[in-house]
């Protein structure tokens, strides 16, 4: 069975523009969330109240706000403060997801670090490690094993939440599909005057499922093996 004439151009745009931007935002957000979150989560275990209070405030703000509100702050509010803080839609979306994701990772990291037996800290200190060396070479390698399943789960959430950035015009997968639906619905010569929203949005659903399902299974597998 041959594919309809309109499908080739639609698929090309959705994959080359939409899916590429979705994966780009997700990759940047995951790396940023992991680096910032692990750092803040580790510092949260330090017995220094002012530092812990600042980090806790960061976590509660960005974990408590809806992601959509954070995206609007990055894209609309910051440029009103300073034009140097003006970001394009993809960058603003990635920053918002980093803020949200790092708050999740920070809280998980704190729990993972504090779950390491106190004897491990004492043994590392007895070997002459300072706080940095103790965490870098003894504590964090053990904590990262416990962090890996939640990080895979976070990646799934980030990929799914990339769809929210379409509200500021970012050409991620859902926005790319929306544009193609509108183009095909338009009368000739702009479009073909036909409605194909079911097929196009169905393809979006299938793509997200093919990405998310293996990752959720991987997260469950890692949790069984590493716990």
C-alpha positions as CSV (number, residue, x, y, z in Angstrom):
1,X,0.0,0.0,0.0
2,X,1.5,3.3,-1.1
3,X,1.7,6.3,1.3
4,X,-0.4,9.4,0.5
5,X,1.3,12.1,-1.4
6,X,1.2,14.6,1.5
7,X,2.9,12.2,4.0
8,X,6.5,12.4,2.8
9,X,6.9,16.2,3.3
10,X,5.0,16.1,6.6
11,X,7.2,13.2,8.0
12,X,10.4,14.9,6.8
13,X,9.5,18.2,8.6
14,X,8.4,16.4,11.8
15,X,11.5,14.3,12.0
16,X,14.1,16.8,10.8
17,X,12.7,19.8,12.6
18,X,10.4,18.6,15.3
19,X,12.0,15.5,16.6
20,X,15.5,16.9,16.3
21,X,14.6,19.9,18.4
22,X,12.7,17.7,20.9
23,X,15.8,15.5,21.4
24,X,18.1,18.6,21.5
25,X,16.1,20.2,24.3
26,X,15.9,17.0,26.2
27,X,19.6,16.3,25.9
28,X,20.6,19.8,27.1
29,X,18.0,19.7,29.9
30,X,19.1,16.3,31.1
31,X,22.8,17.2,31.2
32,X,22.2,20.5,32.9
33,X,19.7,19.0,35.4
34,X,22.2,16.3,36.3
35,X,25.2,18.5,36.8
36,X,23.4,21.2,38.7
37,X,21.2,18.8,40.7
38,X,24.0,16.5,41.8
39,X,26.1,19.5,42.9
40,X,23.3,21.1,44.9
41,X,22.1,17.7,46.3
42,X,25.6,17.0,47.6
43,X,26.0,20.4,49.1
44,X,22.6,20.0,50.8
45,X,24.2,17.4,53.0
46,X,26.6,19.9,54.5
47,X,25.9,20.9,58.0
48,X,25.8,24.6,57.2
49,X,22.4,26.1,57.7
50,X,22.6,29.2,55.5
51,X,23.8,27.2,52.5
52,X,21.2,24.5,53.0
53,X,18.5,27.1,53.3
54,X,19.4,28.7,50.0
55,X,19.5,25.3,48.2
56,X,16.2,24.3,49.8
57,X,14.7,27.6,48.6
58,X,15.9,26.8,45.1
59,X,14.5,23.3,45.2
60,X,11.1,24.4,46.5
61,X,10.7,27.2,44.0
62,X,11.5,25.3,40.9
63,X,9.9,22.1,41.9
64,X,6.8,23.8,43.2
65,X,6.1,26.1,40.2
66,X,4.3,24.6,37.1
67,X,6.8,24.2,34.3
68,X,4.6,26.4,32.1
69,X,5.0,29.3,34.5
70,X,8.8,28.8,34.6
71,X,8.9,28.8,30.8
72,X,6.9,32.1,30.7
73,X,9.3,33.6,33.2
74,X,12.3,32.6,31.0
75,X,10.8,33.7,27.8
76,X,8.6,36.8,28.7
77,X,9.6,38.1,32.1
78,X,13.4,38.0,31.9
79,X,13.6,40.2,28.8
80,X,11.5,42.8,30.6
81,X,14.2,43.0,33.2
82,X,17.1,43.1,30.8
83,X,17.4,42.7,27.0
84,X,20.6,40.7,27.6
85,X,18.3,38.0,29.2
86,X,16.3,37.6,26.0
87,X,16.4,33.9,24.8
88,X,15.0,32.2,21.8
89,X,12.1,29.7,22.4
90,X,14.3,26.6,22.4
91,X,16.8,28.1,24.8
92,X,14.2,29.4,27.1
93,X,12.5,26.0,27.2
94,X,15.7,24.2,27.9
95,X,16.6,26.5,30.8
96,X,13.1,26.1,32.3
97,X,13.5,22.3,32.1
98,X,16.9,22.5,33.6
99,X,15.6,24.5,36.6
100,X,12.8,22.0,37.1
101,X,14.9,18.9,36.5
102,X,17.8,20.0,38.7
103,X,15.4,20.6,41.6
104,X,14.2,16.9,41.2
105,X,17.8,15.6,40.9
106,X,19.0,17.7,43.9
107,X,16.4,16.2,46.2
108,X,17.1,12.6,44.9
109,X,20.8,13.2,45.3
110,X,20.4,14.3,48.9
111,X,18.6,11.1,49.7
112,X,21.1,8.9,47.9
113,X,24.1,10.5,49.6
114,X,22.5,10.3,53.0
115,X,21.7,6.7,52.4
116,X,25.3,5.8,52.3
117,X,26.3,4.3,55.7
118,X,28.1,6.6,58.0
119,X,30.9,4.1,58.3
120,X,31.9,4.8,54.6
121,X,32.4,8.5,55.5
122,X,34.4,7.6,58.5
123,X,36.6,5.1,56.6
124,X,37.3,7.6,53.9
125,X,38.2,10.2,56.4
126,X,40.5,7.7,58.2
127,X,42.3,7.3,54.8
128,X,43.1,11.0,54.7
129,X,40.4,12.1,52.3
130,X,39.0,15.6,52.8
131,X,35.3,16.4,52.2
132,X,35.7,16.8,48.5
133,X,37.9,13.7,48.0
134,X,35.6,11.7,50.3
135,X,32.6,12.5,48.2
136,X,34.3,12.4,44.8
137,X,36.0,9.0,45.3
138,X,34.0,7.1,47.9
139,X,30.5,8.4,48.5
140,X,29.3,9.6,45.1
141,X,30.3,6.4,43.1
142,X,28.0,4.5,45.5
143,X,25.3,7.1,45.4
144,X,25.3,7.3,41.6
145,X,24.3,3.6,41.4
146,X,21.1,4.6,43.3
147,X,20.7,7.7,41.2
148,X,20.8,6.0,37.8
149,X,17.2,4.7,37.8
150,X,15.7,8.1,38.8
151,X,17.8,9.8,36.2
152,X,16.4,7.6,33.4
153,X,12.9,8.3,34.7
154,X,13.8,12.0,34.7
155,X,14.8,11.7,31.0
156,X,11.4,10.3,30.2
157,X,9.6,13.2,32.0
158,X,11.8,15.8,30.3
159,X,11.1,14.3,26.8
160,X,7.4,14.4,27.5
161,X,7.5,17.9,29.0
162,X,9.3,19.3,25.9
163,X,5.8,19.5,24.4
164,X,5.0,22.4,26.7
165,X,7.5,24.7,25.0
166,X,5.3,24.8,22.0
167,X,3.2,27.5,23.8
168,X,6.1,29.9,23.1
169,X,6.5,28.8,19.5
170,X,9.4,26.4,19.9
171,X,9.4,24.0,16.9
172,X,9.5,20.7,18.9
173,X,7.7,17.6,17.7
174,X,4.2,18.6,18.8
175,X,4.5,22.1,17.4
176,X,5.9,20.7,14.1
177,X,2.9,18.4,13.9
178,X,0.5,21.3,14.6
179,X,2.1,23.4,11.8
180,X,1.7,20.5,9.3
181,X,-2.0,20.0,10.3
182,X,-2.7,23.7,9.7
183,X,-0.7,23.7,6.4
184,X,-2.6,20.7,5.0
185,X,-6.0,22.1,6.2
186,X,-5.4,25.4,4.4
187,X,-7.0,25.6,0.9
188,X,-4.7,25.4,-2.2
189,X,-2.2,26.6,-3.1
190,X,-1.0,27.0,0.5
191,X,-2.3,23.5,1.4
192,X,-4.4,20.7,0.1
193,X,-7.6,21.6,1.8
194,X,-7.8,18.3,3.7
195,X,-7.8,17.5,7.5
196,X,-5.3,14.9,8.5
197,X,-5.0,15.7,12.2
198,X,-5.8,12.1,13.3
199,X,-2.9,10.6,11.2
200,X,-0.4,13.3,12.2
201,X,-1.1,13.5,15.9
202,X,-1.3,9.7,15.9
203,X,2.2,9.6,14.5
204,X,3.3,12.0,17.3
205,X,1.8,9.6,19.9
206,X,3.6,6.7,18.4
207,X,6.9,8.5,18.3
208,X,6.7,9.5,22.0
209,X,5.6,5.9,22.9
210,X,8.6,4.4,21.0
211,X,10.9,6.7,22.9
212,X,9.4,6.6,26.4
213,X,8.4,2.9,26.7
214,X,11.9,1.5,26.4
215,X,13.2,4.1,28.8
216,X,10.6,3.3,31.4
217,X,11.4,-0.4,31.1
218,X,15.1,0.4,31.4
219,X,14.5,2.5,34.6
220,X,12.5,-0.4,36.1
221,X,15.2,-2.9,35.2
222,X,18.0,-0.7,36.7
223,X,16.0,-0.2,39.8
224,X,15.7,-4.0,40.3
225,X,19.4,-4.6,39.5
226,X,21.0,-1.7,41.4
227,X,18.8,-1.5,44.5
